Amino acid sequence: MPLQTDPLSVSSPTSALPMLERFSLFWIVVSLFGIVFALELLTPTDYVMGYLYISPILFVKPRLNRSATLRIMAIAVALTLLNIWIPGGEPIHPSMVANRLITVVALIVTGLLSDRNRRIQQSLAQQQAKLQVQEQLASLREDFTSTLAHDLKTPILGALETLKAFDRGQFGEVQAKQKQVLGVTIRSHQTTLQLVETLLDVYRNDIEGLHLRQTPIDLSKLAESAATALFDLAASRRVHLSLNYGESEFRQFLWVNGDAFQLERVFANLLTNAINHSPRGAKVEVVLGTHGSQQVVKVMDTGAGIQADEMPHLFGRFYQGQSDRQASGSGLGLYLARQIVEAHDGTIWAENRSPQGAIFGFRLPAITHTLSA
């Protein structure tokens, strides 16, 4: 019968390599120690060659563990002190002993520092590995979230169109109570769809950048359009929306070179944030004006204001702030607004309002534009 060989019993060159390395390292260290000790024996005792033991200590430091390095250090110390009596025949002077003790201290300090350096390097390597794992997990989470949001969009759109068809009576007569329920369900689906689209836009902007279709536009029109679209939301929260131009009593034109669709989303997000943070019966103001070469927009509410520890995180992704909101959000509105404003070479900021409330504003470069006849 042919012999059956267990594959696990065969040692591969790869598995034998560490043992060969340790064997070679052992003889290298022995050789270095032998050379230094021979120099100690061949030179007068007043000449201290023990400093040369530092070389093998530093050589083995990255290759051996802590206990092995400390044992080699202890051997170097013993050999340095042993040279006081071996080969002998010379009187022992205090200066000679002092030199040997100084050498011993140097060897101990070298060994301890090399061990500490090794542990620091190991700790840094572990931290780097953890950071790489965290980055990979973050990338996987973002890919998963983006894919999930994309896949959710289609069924939500289908459900929304079906509900609208029911509401129009395409599947039969709809009673008043049924129409009311359908209206609530349609608005709920529209909110969900808007959230999914915002999530997709945020991830797309982070990866690909924001692509703008810039034309001369009037920020006043965008503010009016956004306020009109959010009138029902403000009414349901009993919040009054107002639009003014600072100290001027007349409508002004605030021309900028921008993407109308994207900038209207900035107005919508800032207004929605202000409405959700305002108490019932409060007022949300949109103040527009020109300051030098900048068009400035401020959205002011009378809510609880902004805590100091919130300021650095307000425009971060998924940050939702304090719990004084009348409605929970996704934490993406202000982040998307920042993306859009910065893509227009503008700045966005937040500050507390006196005596109460908050101001969220942004400024964009102004342009000169002549209305066509």
C-alpha positions in Angstrom: 0.0 0.0 0.0 1.3 3.5 -0.8 2.2 5.5 2.3 -0.4 8.1 3.3 1.1 11.4 4.3 -0.7 13.7 6.6 -0.4 17.2 5.2 -0.5 18.7 8.7 2.6 16.8 9.7 4.8 18.2 7.0 6.7 21.4 8.0 6.7 24.0 5.2 9.6 26.4 4.8 7.3 29.2 5.8 6.5 27.6 9.2 10.2 26.8 9.8 11.3 30.3 8.9 10.7 31.9 12.4 12.8 29.2 14.1 15.6 29.7 11.6 15.5 33.4 12.2 15.6 33.0 16.0 18.6 30.6 15.7 20.5 33.0 13.5 19.6 35.9 15.8 20.9 34.0 18.8 24.3 33.4 17.2 24.6 37.0 16.0 24.0 38.2 19.5 26.5 35.7 21.0 29.1 36.8 18.4 28.7 40.4 19.2 28.8 39.8 22.9 31.9 37.6 22.4 33.7 40.4 20.4 32.9 43.0 23.1 33.9 40.7 25.9 37.2 39.8 24.1 38.0 43.5 23.8 37.3 43.9 27.5 39.8 41.1 28.3 42.5 42.4 25.8 42.4 46.0 27.0 43.4 47.4 30.4 40.7 47.5 33.0 40.7 51.3 33.0 39.4 51.2 29.4 35.7 50.4 29.5 34.5 48.6 26.4 31.1 47.7 28.0 29.5 50.6 26.2 29.7 48.5 23.0 27.1 46.2 24.5 24.6 48.9 23.5 24.9 47.7 19.9 23.5 44.2 20.3 20.8 45.5 22.7 19.6 47.9 20.0 20.0 45.3 17.4 17.7 42.8 19.1 15.2 45.4 20.3 12.8 45.3 17.3 13.1 41.5 16.9 12.6 40.1 20.4 10.0 40.5 23.1 10.4 42.5 26.2 11.6 39.7 28.5 14.3 38.6 26.0 15.6 42.1 25.6 15.8 42.6 29.3 17.7 39.3 29.7 20.2 40.4 27.1 20.6 43.7 29.0 21.2 41.9 32.3 23.9 39.7 30.6 25.6 42.8 29.3 25.5 44.4 32.8 27.0 41.2 34.4 29.8 41.0 31.8 30.7 44.6 32.3 30.9 44.2 36.1 32.7 40.9 35.7 35.6 42.6 33.9 36.5 44.2 37.2 37.8 40.9 38.5 38.6 39.1 35.2 41.3 38.6 34.0 42.5 40.0 37.3 46.1 40.9 38.3 45.4 44.6 38.4 44.5 46.6 41.5 40.9 47.7 41.7 40.6 51.5 41.9 37.5 53.4 42.9 37.6 55.3 39.6 37.6 52.0 37.7 34.5 50.8 39.6 32.8 54.2 39.1 33.4 54.0 35.3 31.9 50.5 35.3 28.9 51.6 37.3 28.3 54.5 34.9 28.5 52.1 32.0 26.0 49.8 33.7 23.6 52.7 34.2 24.0 53.6 30.5 23.2 50.0 29.5 20.2 49.8 31.8 18.9 53.2 30.5 19.4 52.0 26.9 17.6 48.8 27.5 14.6 50.5 29.2 14.4 53.2 26.6 14.6 50.7 23.8 11.8 48.6 25.4 9.7 51.7 25.9 10.3 52.7 22.3 9.3 49.2 21.2 6.0 49.4 23.2 5.2 52.8 21.8 5.8 51.6 18.3 3.5 48.6 19.0 0.8 50.9 20.4 1.0 53.2 17.4 0.8 50.2 15.0 -2.3 48.9 16.9 -3.9 52.4 16.8 -3.2 52.6 13.1 -4.7 49.2 12.5 -7.8 50.3 14.5 -8.1 53.5 12.5 -7.8 51.5 9.2 -10.6 49.2 10.4 -12.8 52.1 11.5 -12.2 53.8 8.1 -13.2 50.6 6.3 -16.3 50.2 8.5 -17.3 53.9 7.9 -16.8 53.4 4.1 -19.0 50.2 4.2 -21.7 52.0 6.3 -21.7 54.9 3.8 -21.9 52.6 0.8 -24.7 50.6 2.5 -26.7 53.7 3.4 -26.3 55.2 -0.1 -27.4 51.9 -1.7 -30.3 51.5 0.7 -31.5 55.0 0.1 -31.3 54.5 -3.6 -33.3 51.3 -3.4 -35.9 52.8 -1.2 -36.6 55.7 -3.6 -38.4 53.5 -6.2 -41.0 51.8 -4.0 -41.7 55.1 -2.2 -42.3 56.8 -5.6 -44.6 53.9 -6.6 -46.6 54.1 -3.4 -46.9 57.9 -3.6 -48.2 57.8 -7.2 -50.7 55.0 -6.3 -52.0 57.1 -3.3 -52.4 60.1 -5.5 -54.4 58.0 -8.0 -56.7 56.9 -5.2 -57.0 60.5 -4.1 -58.0 61.6 -7.6 -60.7 58.9 -7.6 -59.2 56.8 -10.4 -60.1 53.6 -8.5 -63.6 54.7 -7.5 -65.3 57.3 -5.5 -63.4 58.5 -2.4 -65.4 59.6 0.7 -64.5 62.7 2.6 -63.0 60.8 5.6 -61.0 58.6 3.2 -59.7 61.6 1.4 -58.5 63.1 4.6 -56.6 59.9 5.5 -55.2 59.8 2.0 -54.0 63.4 2.3 -52.1 62.6 5.6 -50.6 59.4 4.0 -49.5 61.3 0.9 -47.8 64.0 2.9 -46.1 61.4 5.0 -44.8 59.6 1.9 -43.7 63.0 0.4 -41.7 63.7 3.6 -40.1 60.3 3.5 -39.2 60.7 -0.2 -37.7 64.1 0.5 -35.6 62.6 3.3 -34.3 59.8 1.0 -33.5 62.3 -1.8 -31.6 64.5 0.7 -29.6 61.5 1.9 -28.7 60.5 -1.6 -27.7 64.1 -2.5 -25.5 64.4 0.6 -23.6 61.2 -0.2 -23.4 62.1 -3.9 -22.1 65.5 -3.1 -19.5 64.1 -0.7 -18.2 61.7 -3.3 -18.6 63.5 -6.6 -18.9 67.1 -5.5 -21.9 69.4 -6.2 -22.6 70.1 -9.8 -24.3 73.5 -10.2 -26.2 75.1 -13.1 -25.5 78.7 -12.4 -27.4 81.6 -13.8 -28.2 85.2 -12.5 -30.9 84.7 -10.0 -32.7 86.9 -7.5 -32.5 85.6 -3.9 -35.7 87.5 -3.0 -37.7 85.4 -5.4 -36.2 82.2 -4.0 -37.0 83.3 -0.4 -40.7 84.1 -1.4 -41.0 80.8 -3.1 -39.6 78.8 -0.2 -41.8 80.7 2.3 -44.9 80.0 0.2 -44.0 76.3 0.0 -43.6 76.1 3.8 -46.7 78.1 4.6 -48.8 74.9 5.5 -46.0 73.6 7.8 -45.7 76.9 9.6 -49.5 77.1 9.9 -49.6 73.6 11.4 -47.0 74.7 14.0 -48.8 78.1 14.5 -45.7 79.9 13.4 -45.9 83.2 11.5 -43.5 83.7 8.6 -42.4 87.1 7.5 -40.0 88.4 4.9 -38.3 91.8 5.1 -35.3 93.7 3.8 -33.8 95.1 6.9 -34.3 98.8 7.4 -35.8 99.2 3.9 -39.6 99.1 3.5 -39.4 98.2 -0.2 -38.7 95.0 -2.0 -35.1 94.7 -3.2 -33.3 92.6 -5.7 -30.5 90.5 -4.5 -28.7 89.1 -7.6 -26.2 86.3 -7.4 -24.8 83.8 -9.8 -26.2 80.5 -8.6 -28.2 77.4 -9.0 -31.8 78.3 -8.3 -32.9 74.8 -7.4 -30.1 74.3 -5.0 -30.3 77.7 -3.3 -34.1 77.3 -2.8 -33.2 74.1 -0.9 -31.0 76.2 1.4 -33.9 78.5 2.1 -36.2 75.6 2.7 -33.8 73.8 5.0 -33.1 76.9 7.1 -36.8 77.9 7.3 -37.8 74.3 8.3 -35.1 74.3 11.0 -36.4 77.6 12.3 -40.0 76.5 12.3 -39.2 73.3 14.1 -37.3 75.2 16.8 -39.9 77.9 17.3 -42.6 77.7 20.0 -46.3 77.9 19.0 -47.4 81.5 18.3 -43.8 82.6 17.5 -42.5 84.4 14.5 -39.8 83.4 12.0 -38.2 86.2 10.0 -36.3 86.1 6.8 -34.1 89.2 6.5 -32.4 90.0 3.2 -29.9 92.7 2.4 -26.8 93.7 0.6 -23.6 94.4 2.5 -20.7 95.6 0.3 -20.1 93.0 -2.3 -22.1 90.3 -0.5 -25.8 89.4 -0.6 -26.8 88.4 3.0 -29.7 86.3 4.1 -30.7 85.7 7.7 -33.3 83.4 9.1 -34.3 84.3 12.6 -36.4 82.4 15.1 -37.4 82.9 18.8 -36.6 79.4 20.1 -34.3 78.4 22.9 -31.2 79.5 21.0 -27.9 77.6 20.5 -25.8 76.1 23.3 -22.1 76.9 23.2 -21.1 73.2 22.8 -23.5 72.9 19.8 -21.8 75.6 17.7 -18.9 73.4 16.3 -21.4 70.7 15.3 -24.4 72.5 13.9 -23.6 72.0 10.2 -22.2 68.5 10.7 -23.8 65.5 9.1 -26.6 63.8 11.1 -26.3 66.4 13.9 -29.8 67.2 15.3 -29.0 69.6 18.2 -31.0 69.9 21.4 -34.5 68.4 21.9 -36.6 71.6 21.8 -37.8 70.8 18.3 -41.5 70.4 17.6 -40.6 67.7 15.0 -37.6 65.4 14.8 -35.3 65.7 11.8 -32.6 63.7 10.0 -29.7 66.0 10.9 -29.0 66.4 7.2 -30.7 69.7 6.3 -28.1 72.1 7.7 -25.3 69.9 6.4 -26.8 70.0 2.9 -27.2 73.7 3.2 -23.6 74.1 4.0 -22.6 72.0 1.0 -24.6 74.1 -1.3 -23.6 77.5 0.1 -19.9 76.6 0.0 -20.2 75.3 -3.5 -21.4 78.8 -4.4 -18.2 80.3 -2.8 -20.3 81.6 0.1 -20.3 81.2 3.8 -22.9 80.0 6.2 -23.0 80.6 9.9 -25.2 80.5 13.1 -25.4 82.7 16.1 -27.6 83.4 19.1 -30.2 86.2 18.8 -30.8 88.7 21.6 -32.8 88.4 23.8 -33.9 84.9 22.7 -33.6 82.7 19.6 -31.1 81.9 16.9 -30.0 83.3 13.6 -28.9 81.1 10.7 -27.5 83.0 7.8 -25.5 82.8 4.7 -23.8 85.2 2.3 -23.0 84.9 -1.4 -21.0 87.1 -3.8 -23.3 89.7 -5.3 -23.4 90.4 -9.0 -24.7 93.3 -11.1 -27.6 92.3 -13.3 -29.9 94.4 -15.5 -33.5 93.2 -16.0 -34.4 92.5 -19.6 -37.3 94.3 -21.0 
